[in-house]
C-alpha cells in the first residue's frame, strides 16, 4: 500500500501554516499578548520639581538700590510682592533710566540684576537673560567682581530653570499620550484625575495649548460615557484656551465637534462669543508685543549711538506696551516638545559654565558660602 505524499501545492502549505498559527494563538493567546503599562501612577505626577536657591530676598534687593523716594520704594516692593511683575518692571526701568542720566552705573547694574532675578521666577526667561547680560556688561566695565559673580550665578539659575521647564513639558506630553493609550485600551481607572493633573502641570509651566489638548481629551472621555454636561464644560475650557493663545482653528474644531454631538444652540452661541472675545484679546496682545519689539530695536539703535537718555525712554515705552498684554501672550508660540528638550541640552552646558565662573569669582573674593552655594547648584543640572 502506497503512503500518501505530503501536499506540495504552495497554496495548501500556506493554508496549513496559517491554520497552525491560528490554533496556537487561540490556545496561548493570553500568554502571547504584550504586557501593557499600568495606568499612570499618582507618583508619576509627583516628580519633585527643581527647587532653585532663591536670589536675595526682594526686600533686601530693593534696599540695596538705595532709593531716596520712599513712596516709590514701597510701591515697587508692593508690586513685586503681589506678583505684578510687568508693572514693577516699568517702574524699575524708570529708576534705571534716572540712574543712567546721573551716571550711576552701579545702581543701573543692581536694578537690572533685580529685574533679571525676578523675571526668572516669573518664567520670562528671554527677558531675564537680556537684563542679566546687561548687568554683567556694566559690571565688567566697572570691574565690579561681586556683581559679575552675582550675574553669572543668576545666568546659571536661568539655564537651570530653562531645563526644568523643558523637562516639565516633556513629562506632561508623555503622560498625556499614556492616558490616551489607556483610554483606547479600555483602562479607565484614574483617567480623570490623571488628566486633571496633566492640565494643572501644563498650566503651571504655561503651556496653554497642551492644557487645552488635555481638556479636549477629558471632554471626549466624558462623552464616551454620555456625561454630556461634564463633556461640554471640558470642551468649553479647551476652546477658550485655544482661542486665547491664538489657535482659532482648533477652537472652531471644538465647537464643530460639540455641534455634531448635539450641543444646544444657545450654548454654542455663548461659546462662540467667548472665543471671539478671547481671540480679540490675543490680537491686541500681538499688536502690543509688536510695538514693544519695535521700541526695543530703537532702544538698541540709540544706545549704540550713545544717546542713552533717549534710548532708555524708548525702553520704558516698550515695557509699558508689554504691561498691557495678557500673561498668555508671552507663551503663545512655544516650540514643540522635542525642540524644547533638544535646546535644553545646551542650557545644561551653559548652566555649568556660568556656575563654575561664579564659584571661582566668589572664592577669589573670599565669599566662601556663596562659592559653595554655586557649587551645590550644579547638582540641580540634569
Secondary structure, 3 states (H helix, E strand, C coil): CCCCCCCCCHHHHHHHHHHHHHHHHHHHHHHHCCCCCCCCCHHHHCCCCCCCCCCCCHHHHHHHCCCCCHHHHHHHHHHHHCCCHHHHHHHHHHHHHHHHHHCCHHHHHHHHHHHHHHHHHCCCHHHHHHHHHHHHHHHHHHCCHHHHHHHHHHHHHHHHHHHHHHHHHHHHHHHHHHHHHHHHCCCCCCHHHHHHHHHHHHHHCCCHHHHHHHHHHHHHHHHHCCCHHHHHHHHHHHHHHHHHCCCHHHHHHHHHHHHHCCCCHHHHHHHHHHHHHHHHHHHHHHHHHHHHHHHHHHHHHHHHCCCHHHHHHHHHHHHHHHHCCCHHHHHCCCCCHHHHHHHHHHHHHHHHHHHHHHHHHHHHCCCHHHHHHHHHHHHHCC
